[in-house]
Amino acid sequence: MGKFDLSHRVVMAPLTRCRSYGSVPQPHAAVYYSQRATDGGLLIAEATGVSDTAQGYPDTPGVWTREQVEAWKPIVDAVHAKGGVFFCQLWHVGRVSDTSQPNGQHPISSTDKQVLSQMPDDASVEEHSRPRRLLTEEIPRIVEDFRLAARNAIEAGFDGVEIHGANGYLIDQFMKDSVNDRTDEYGGSLENRCRFALEVVEAVADEIGADRVGMRLSPFMDCLDCWDSDPEALALYMVRELNKHGILYCHMIEPRMAMVSGRYHIPHRLLPMRKAFKGTFIAAGGYDRDEGNEVVDEGYTDLVAFGRLFLANPDLPKRFELNAALNEYDRNTFYTSDPVVGYTDYPFLENSA
Ligand SMILES: Cc1cc2nc3c(=O)[nH]c(=O)nc-3n(C[C@H](O)[C@H](O)[C@H](O)COP(=O)(O)O)c2cc1C
């Protein structure tokens, strides 16, 4: 992957775990991530706020203050000590928040339409406030927040950053036409709706180098009332624009799995984007060992990211190598705050039954 020498294709997907008390990463995160690190394995850290207006869930980390940067350092060091490659996912939730914002302000978005639905397995957010539509002249400030956060992430020791353009958060709220109802140069045409995303990419790539920048996109997902009427056109446009910036990787989420003859099937709709993208391609969403091997063999993707399986199996690459049994994940502890339970206490192969 660019200048990074990966030894295998099993990527840890970004996973919000709500254990960064007061938005500050904690020492237990060093244990958690180093458990999952392998020599030459890529880990993508949980979504990390770029500013004090970017947060929407309890105890999710940030990377905009000195204290946060210092707190990340030993966590990144612990991953590097095991030879892991570690990227920080840069996040702004936009309207997926409430009025516990600085000065009690409303969350910001591309729109003033409120989110009405929730993430399917998300028990952690009760209600989203009505957002405030960003003024055109306020947008450069948000782009700047991403730039500074990227610089901070590099200062904390991360090898690079992944811009979170997926799952219904701020960047997705600009890109997708179910949400973006703007009439300025950030709304309307595909080009206009993608403008904010690409300004963020440009700023971040300028700041830390395109060879350390990835982007995550979920064109086909309808998360938090955020969907597009022509997802493939959106995704292809983005991928071609990302090529112009020469970024390192594109990390794309499959459409939701569909039930076919009593079994869940991954739709495998990313091929046109994989073909169009010039950097490293990462596919995610519902993969297991067999299906991961299959898509790599077919050249459908370079790398495969695993979310829930990696959460529950700290030694996932080793289990895949041996074709060993997997621990099952416990949904009830995905977003709880305990520093151990459901976090660092999933057994390793030699300790499991
Ligand atoms: C507990 C949990 C937290 C997640 N947090 C994030 C996140 O911070 N950023 C992100 O882009 N996706 C997040 N996701 C989505 C995952 O990265 C992944 O795309 C999703 O789980 C589907 O992959 P899987 O079938 O391998 O689990 C999260 C998913 C789960 C289950």
PDBQT file of the ligand as one rigid body, heavy atoms in Angstrom, charges set to zero:
ROOT
HETATM    1  C1  LIG A 401     -19.237  -1.233  17.205  1.00  0.00    +0.000 C 
HETATM    2  C2  LIG A 401     -19.089  -0.618  15.845  1.00  0.00    +0.000 A 
HETATM    3  C3  LIG A 401     -18.508   0.624  15.735  1.00  0.00    +0.000 A 
HETATM    4  C4  LIG A 401     -18.295   1.198  14.465  1.00  0.00    +0.000 A 
HETATM    5  N1  LIG A 401     -17.657   2.392  14.373  1.00  0.00    +0.000 NA
HETATM    6  C5  LIG A 401     -17.309   2.880  13.172  1.00  0.00    +0.000 A 
HETATM    7  C6  LIG A 401     -16.492   4.042  13.056  1.00  0.00    +0.000 A 
HETATM    8  O1  LIG A 401     -16.034   4.621  14.055  1.00  0.00    +0.000 OA
HETATM    9  N2  LIG A 401     -16.200   4.496  11.806  1.00  0.00    +0.000 N 
HETATM   10  C7  LIG A 401     -16.660   3.873  10.682  1.00  0.00    +0.000 A 
HETATM   11  O2  LIG A 401     -16.366   4.316   9.564  1.00  0.00    +0.000 OA
HETATM   12  N3  LIG A 401     -17.414   2.758  10.756  1.00  0.00    +0.000 NA
HETATM   13  C8  LIG A 401     -17.726   2.237  11.967  1.00  0.00    +0.000 A 
HETATM   14  N4  LIG A 401     -18.430   1.071  12.050  1.00  0.00    +0.000 N 
HETATM   15  C9  LIG A 401     -18.676   0.295  10.813  1.00  0.00    +0.000 C 
HETATM   16  C10 LIG A 401     -17.561  -0.739  10.623  1.00  0.00    +0.000 C 
HETATM   17  O3  LIG A 401     -16.309  -0.122  10.365  1.00  0.00    +0.000 OA
HETATM   18  C11 LIG A 401     -17.870  -1.714   9.460  1.00  0.00    +0.000 C 
HETATM   19  O4  LIG A 401     -17.998  -0.981   8.258  1.00  0.00    +0.000 OA
HETATM   20  C12 LIG A 401     -19.150  -2.485   9.708  1.00  0.00    +0.000 C 
HETATM   21  O5  LIG A 401     -19.115  -3.086  10.992  1.00  0.00    +0.000 OA
HETATM   22  C13 LIG A 401     -19.361  -3.583   8.664  1.00  0.00    +0.000 C 
HETATM   23  O6  LIG A 401     -18.244  -4.463   8.637  1.00  0.00    +0.000 OA
HETATM   24  P1  LIG A 401     -18.285  -5.899   9.366  1.00  0.00    +0.000 P 
HETATM   25  O7  LIG A 401     -19.408  -6.655   8.732  1.00  0.00    +0.000 OA
HETATM   26  O8  LIG A 401     -16.930  -6.485   9.062  1.00  0.00    +0.000 OA
HETATM   27  O9  LIG A 401     -18.505  -5.678  10.829  1.00  0.00    +0.000 OA
HETATM   28  C14 LIG A 401     -18.709   0.502  13.304  1.00  0.00    +0.000 A 
HETATM   29  C15 LIG A 401     -19.331  -0.744  13.424  1.00  0.00    +0.000 A 
HETATM   30  C16 LIG A 401     -19.512  -1.311  14.673  1.00  0.00    +0.000 A 
HETATM   31  C17 LIG A 401     -20.139  -2.675  14.769  1.00  0.00    +0.000 C 
ENDROOT
TORSDOF 0
